[in-house]
Amino acid sequence: MQDMLCAIAKNQWAPMLQHMDNRLVFVWENQGVWVAATERAGDDPPVWVTEECSHRKTRQVWRRLEKPLSHFLVSFVLQELTFGSELLAVAPGALEKFQGAGLPVEPVWIRGEYASDIDQPSYFLVGERFLVRRAPDEADGEDWYGCKDMMGAGVLRSLGLPTQIR
């Protein structure tokens, strides 16, 4: 939905795995602004993300992430689950509204390192229905939230939360 895991065989939906500056590119940002790459071998190797450049340049500027490949992949999957939800919306302070309504909130992934050096989102499972993404540096303290079906819309309306992106 947002970013793309590279394909190992040609298809029409995702770019192919490729080598760039002796690294294996495995994720492309949805608009092609950055790519994530790792080593071609090793147990849980490091991840690098291109910075201050474009996929159109032949030589990239790379920033090495602090956490290894396994951590990056968990952050990637949680982001894609959130943004790929059937019901997806965003609102300031949504997590507090869920908590205030007495819905159980379970931390899933806290300050997960991803592509941006300032964007370390945390994910929470709310009421066994909603996945909430909170990033400390998001504009206006907005929380993204989603669920797999429209049954959650009634809960959202009762809390005064949007049921879609406006």
C-alpha positions in Angstrom: 0.0 0.0 0.0 2.7 2.4 0.9 6.1 0.9 0.1 6.9 -2.1 -1.9 8.9 -5.2 -1.1 10.8 -6.2 -4.2 9.9 -9.2 -6.2 12.2 -12.2 -6.9 10.5 -12.9 -10.3 9.2 -10.4 -12.8 5.7 -9.2 -12.2 3.7 -6.1 -13.0 3.2 -4.9 -9.4 6.6 -4.7 -7.8 10.2 -3.8 -8.8 12.7 -6.6 -9.0 15.4 -7.2 -6.4 18.5 -5.5 -7.7 22.0 -4.6 -6.7 22.9 -1.0 -6.1 26.3 0.1 -4.8 27.1 -3.5 -3.8 23.9 -3.7 -1.7 20.7 -5.7 -2.4 17.8 -3.3 -2.7 14.7 -5.0 -1.2 12.2 -2.2 -0.6 11.1 0.8 -2.7 9.3 3.8 -1.3 5.9 4.2 -2.9 6.9 7.3 -4.9 10.5 6.2 -5.6 12.0 8.7 -3.2 14.1 6.2 -1.3 15.1 2.6 -1.3 16.2 0.2 1.5 19.0 -2.2 0.9 21.0 -4.8 2.8 23.9 -7.2 2.4 23.5 -10.1 0.1 24.4 -12.6 2.8 24.7 -12.9 6.6 22.6 -13.5 9.7 20.3 -10.5 10.2 22.5 -8.0 8.3 22.3 -4.2 8.5 19.9 -2.1 6.5 20.8 1.1 4.6 18.3 3.7 3.3 19.1 6.2 0.5 19.1 9.9 1.7 19.1 13.2 -0.1 18.8 11.6 -3.4 16.5 10.0 -5.9 16.3 6.5 -7.4 17.2 8.3 -10.7 20.8 9.1 -9.6 23.4 6.5 -10.4 25.3 7.0 -7.1 23.3 7.1 -3.9 23.9 8.6 -0.5 23.3 5.9 2.1 22.4 6.1 5.8 22.9 2.9 7.9 20.0 2.2 10.3 20.8 1.3 13.9 18.6 -1.9 13.9 19.1 -5.0 11.7 17.1 -6.4 8.8 14.7 -8.4 11.0 13.7 -5.2 12.9 13.2 -3.2 9.6 11.0 -6.0 8.2 8.7 -6.0 11.3 8.3 -2.2 11.0 7.6 -2.6 7.2 4.9 -5.3 7.8 3.1 -3.3 10.5 3.1 -0.2 8.4 1.7 -2.1 5.4 -0.9 -3.8 7.6 -2.1 -0.4 8.8 -2.2 1.4 5.5 -3.6 -1.6 3.7 -6.6 -1.9 6.1 -10.1 -2.0 4.6 -11.0 0.8 7.0 -8.2 3.4 7.3 -8.4 6.8 9.0 -6.3 9.3 10.9 -7.1 11.6 13.8 -5.2 13.5 16.5 -5.3 11.7 19.8 -7.1 8.6 18.6 -5.2 6.3 20.9 -6.4 8.3 24.0 -10.0 8.2 22.7 -9.8 4.4 22.5 -8.3 4.2 26.0 -10.9 6.6 27.4 -13.6 4.4 26.1 -12.2 1.5 28.0 -11.0 -0.5 25.0 -8.0 -2.7 25.8 -4.8 -1.3 24.3 -1.8 -3.7 23.9 1.6 -2.5 22.7 2.7 -4.4 19.7 5.9 -2.7 18.4 7.4 0.4 20.2 9.6 2.9 18.4 10.2 0.7 15.4 13.0 2.0 13.2 12.0 2.6 9.7 13.2 4.7 6.7 13.1 8.2 8.2 15.5 8.9 11.0 12.9 10.9 12.9 9.9 8.6 12.2 10.0 5.7 14.7 6.4 4.7 15.0 4.8 2.5 17.7 1.9 0.2 17.0 -0.9 -0.8 19.3 -3.6 -3.4 19.0 -6.9 -1.9 20.3 -9.9 -4.0 21.3 -8.5 -6.9 19.2 -9.9 -5.0 16.2 -7.8 -1.9 15.4 -4.2 -1.5 14.6 -3.1 2.0 15.6 0.2 3.7 14.4 1.6 6.5 16.5 4.8 8.3 15.4 6.2 10.8 17.8 7.0 13.4 15.1 3.8 13.2 13.0 2.1 16.5 12.3 -0.5 17.5 15.0 0.0 14.2 16.9 -2.1 12.3 14.5 -2.6 8.6 14.9 -3.3 6.4 11.9 -5.7 3.5 12.6 -7.2 0.7 10.6 -9.1 -2.5 10.9 -9.8 -5.4 8.5 -13.5 -4.9 8.1 -16.2 -2.2 8.3 -17.6 -3.6 11.5 -15.2 -1.2 13.4 -17.0 1.8 11.8 -19.7 1.8 14.5 -17.1 1.8 17.3 -15.3 4.8 15.6 -18.6 6.7 15.1 -19.5 6.2 18.8 -16.1 7.7 19.8 -16.4 10.6 17.4 -13.5 9.4 15.3 -13.4 9.5 11.5 -14.1 6.3 9.6 -12.2 7.3 6.5 -9.4 9.6 5.3 -10.9 12.9 4.4 
